[in-house]
Amino acid sequence: MRTGSIRVAEISVSAIKHNVARVRELTGGAVIVVVKADGYGHGAAIAAQAALAGGATMIATADLEEALCLREQGIAGPILCWLHGARVDFTEAVRADIEIGVSYLQQLEAVAVAAEATGKVATVQFKLDTGLSRNGAAPSEWSALFARAAELVRDGRIHVRGIFSHLANAGDENDRAQAARFDEGVEMLRGVGIDPEMIHLAASAATLTSPHLHYNTVRVGIVAYGLSPFADKTSAHFGLIPAMALRSEIVALRGVPAGAGVSYGFNHVCETATTLALVPIGYADGMPRALNGAGAWVSIAGEPRPIVGRIGMDQFIVDVGPLAGRLQLGDPVVLFGDPAKGYPPVEIWAGLMRTINYEIIVGIGPRVQRRPVDGSAV
């Protein structure tokens, strides 16, 4: 692990554990925590270990490469992945005990080939398209897919652990329609003699608001990291704790007179004499360049201070104003974090950029060191 980094995302292990426990409290069933996209930007191995320690039944990734990387990093718990290339070879997945999400018959046959090659029983979960029109088996494919699965189960080549789908979050009426189609798929699978252990439809949003969609398992992403999937409801509303605090430090302090231009284009001009602090993190690290002049702020010495001037690739500037006499080089700067600690919430950036908090956190770049705090993590 690098030391002395000037760009750090501190990841609260205890917050992730708390959030997973909160989901378990709300649902009473099994919890799958999704750690795709490098754990939603938090570090996949850090997130996976914390989630399992918090009571998650299983970890999930989007693709096989992400899943195998977790195995290489020492994550031994159950892992599910479901988004595969057209000519994927599942041999390494079966060998590493990765559970494979299957969306169509060709994938199932590829799993059977991998099981034969390794001499191991492959564990699968069927992903159904119930209306999102994305990944997953279409209703017209279910009968043939499940019939072939029953043959492979009898042959001892596969074990079917679960069945799942994903909601479009297009309103309660549409969610209920998807759930009805999902129920049909579950019953069709049972009709060929396969009774799945894990049945999951609800992701983060439905986990928080729709108990009738919980079945016996929920599958959460953003909620595990302490963020709300709703623009009009905060993390605190659901008893969640944001796990990431994005930090840097002051590397220069400079007094400037009234009328001084700041950064490229001088689109910010100081109205009065003030002191500017240089912070070495920029749009190469996931800080949106368009935050320039949008009203974003950071926390320095426990106080909110505005970002001024254009954000550069590697750096940005803060007007520290009356704090100048209290500051020195190396003092910490918090760009976003848990608002309960006085930090700007990540939703400020998301709102100013007219996007979602998901996009901000997964966009934090590789130069930013992910550093687990308040608990052990890999």
ChimeraX attribute file (.defattr): number of C-alpha atoms within 10 A of each C-alpha:
attribute: neighborCount
match mode: 1-to-1
recipient: residues
	/A:1	7
	/A:2	7
	/A:3	8
	/A:4	7
	/A:5	15
	/A:6	18
	/A:7	22
	/A:8	21
	/A:9	26
	/A:10	20
	/A:11	28
	/A:12	25
	/A:13	25
	/A:14	20
	/A:15	24
	/A:16	29
	/A:17	25
	/A:18	24
	/A:19	25
	/A:20	28
	/A:21	21
	/A:22	21
	/A:23	26
	/A:24	19
	/A:25	10
	/A:26	15
	/A:27	19
	/A:28	14
	/A:29	16
	/A:30	21
	/A:31	25
	/A:32	27
	/A:33	31
	/A:34	28
	/A:35	30
	/A:36	22
	/A:37	17
	/A:38	18
	/A:39	24
	/A:40	22
	/A:41	25
	/A:42	27
	/A:43	22
	/A:44	26
	/A:45	21
	/A:46	25
	/A:47	31
	/A:48	30
	/A:49	23
	/A:50	27
	/A:51	30
	/A:52	22
	/A:53	19
	/A:54	21
	/A:55	20
	/A:56	24
	/A:57	17
	/A:58	19
	/A:59	28
	/A:60	25
	/A:61	23
	/A:62	17
	/A:63	18
	/A:64	25
	/A:65	13
	/A:66	20
	/A:67	25
	/A:68	20
	/A:69	13
	/A:70	23
	/A:71	17
	/A:72	12
	/A:73	12
	/A:74	12
	/A:75	20
	/A:76	16
	/A:77	16
	/A:78	17
	/A:79	28
	/A:80	24
	/A:81	25
	/A:82	20
	/A:83	16
	/A:84	19
	/A:85	9
	/A:86	8
	/A:87	9
	/A:88	11
	/A:89	16
	/A:90	23
	/A:91	19
	/A:92	14
	/A:93	23
	/A:94	24
	/A:95	16
	/A:96	15
	/A:97	19
	/A:98	24
	/A:99	25
	/A:100	28
	/A:101	29
	/A:102	26
	/A:103	23
	/A:104	20
	/A:105	17
	/A:106	13
	/A:107	21
	/A:108	23
	/A:109	16
	/A:110	17
	/A:111	27
	/A:112	22
	/A:113	17
	/A:114	22
	/A:115	22
	/A:116	17
	/A:117	13
	/A:118	13
	/A:119	12
	/A:120	17
	/A:121	21
	/A:122	28
	/A:123	21
	/A:124	24
	/A:125	23
	/A:126	29
	/A:127	26
	/A:128	29
	/A:129	23
	/A:130	28
	/A:131	20
	/A:132	15
	/A:133	12
	/A:134	12
	/A:135	18
	/A:136	23
	/A:137	21
	/A:138	17
	/A:139	15
	/A:140	8
	/A:141	14
	/A:142	22
	/A:143	15
	/A:144	11
	/A:145	21
	/A:146	23
	/A:147	16
	/A:148	16
	/A:149	26
	/A:150	20
	/A:151	13
	/A:152	19
	/A:153	16
	/A:154	11
	/A:155	10
	/A:156	15
	/A:157	20
	/A:158	22
	/A:159	19
	/A:160	23
	/A:161	17
	/A:162	21
	/A:163	23
	/A:164	24
	/A:165	25
	/A:166	24
	/A:167	22
	/A:168	14
	/A:169	15
	/A:170	9
	/A:171	9
	/A:172	11
	/A:173	10
	/A:174	14
	/A:175	22
	/A:176	14
	/A:177	14
	/A:178	22
	/A:179	21
	/A:180	13
	/A:181	17
	/A:182	25
	/A:183	14
	/A:184	15
	/A:185	26
	/A:186	21
	/A:187	13
	/A:188	17
	/A:189	23
	/A:190	14
	/A:191	14
	/A:192	15
	/A:193	14
	/A:194	20
	/A:195	17
	/A:196	17
	/A:197	13
	/A:198	19
	/A:199	24
	/A:200	23
	/A:201	25
	/A:202	27
	/A:203	25
	/A:204	20
	/A:205	17
	/A:206	21
	/A:207	22
	/A:208	18
	/A:209	13
	/A:210	13
	/A:211	12
	/A:212	11
	/A:213	19
	/A:214	23
	/A:215	15
	/A:216	15
	/A:217	25
	/A:218	26
	/A:219	27
	/A:220	24
	/A:221	21
	/A:222	21
	/A:223	27
	/A:224	34
	/A:225	32
	/A:226	26
	/A:227	28
	/A:228	27
	/A:229	20
	/A:230	12
	/A:231	12
	/A:232	7
	/A:233	11
	/A:234	16
	/A:235	19
	/A:236	15
	/A:237	9
	/A:238	18
	/A:239	14
	/A:240	23
	/A:241	26
	/A:242	26
	/A:243	26
	/A:244	29
	/A:245	24
	/A:246	21
	/A:247	23
	/A:248	21
	/A:249	22
	/A:250	21
	/A:251	16
	/A:252	14
	/A:253	19
	/A:254	12
	/A:255	14
	/A:256	15
	/A:257	13
	/A:258	11
	/A:259	12
	/A:260	16
	/A:261	16
	/A:262	20
	/A:263	17
	/A:264	11
	/A:265	9
	/A:266	12
	/A:267	13
	/A:268	17
	/A:269	15
	/A:270	19
	/A:271	11
	/A:272	12
	/A:273	13
	/A:274	18
	/A:275	19
	/A:276	22
	/A:277	25
	/A:278	18
	/A:279	23
	/A:280	19
	/A:281	25
	/A:282	20
	/A:283	19
	/A:284	18
	/A:285	18
	/A:286	19
	/A:287	23
	/A:288	20
	/A:289	16
	/A:290	13
	/A:291	21
	/A:292	18
	/A:293	15
	/A:294	13
	/A:295	12
	/A:296	17
	/A:297	22
	/A:298	23
	/A:299	19
	/A:300	20
	/A:301	15
	/A:302	13
	/A:303	12
	/A:304	16
	/A:305	19
	/A:306	17
	/A:307	23
	/A:308	25
	/A:309	23
	/A:310	22
	/A:311	22
	/A:312	19
	/A:313	16
	/A:314	13
	/A:315	18
	/A:316	23
	/A:317	25
	/A:318	22
	/A:319	23
	/A:320	26
	/A:321	16
	/A:322	11
	/A:323	14
	/A:324	16
	/A:325	9
	/A:326	9
	/A:327	16
	/A:328	14
	/A:329	12
	/A:330	13
	/A:331	13
	/A:332	19
	/A:333	22
	/A:334	22
	/A:335	23
	/A:336	23
	/A:337	25
	/A:338	19
	/A:339	15
	/A:340	11
	/A:341	9
	/A:342	15
	/A:343	22
	/A:344	21
	/A:345	23
	/A:346	23
	/A:347	21
	/A:348	17
	/A:349	24
	/A:350	19
	/A:351	12
	/A:352	15
	/A:353	16
	/A:354	10
	/A:355	13
	/A:356	19
	/A:357	23
	/A:358	18
	/A:359	13
	/A:360	19
	/A:361	23
	/A:362	17
	/A:363	18
	/A:364	22
	/A:365	16
	/A:366	13
	/A:367	14
	/A:368	21
	/A:369	22
	/A:370	24
	/A:371	22
	/A:372	22
	/A:373	16
	/A:374	11
	/A:375	12
	/A:376	12
	/A:377	17
	/A:378	16
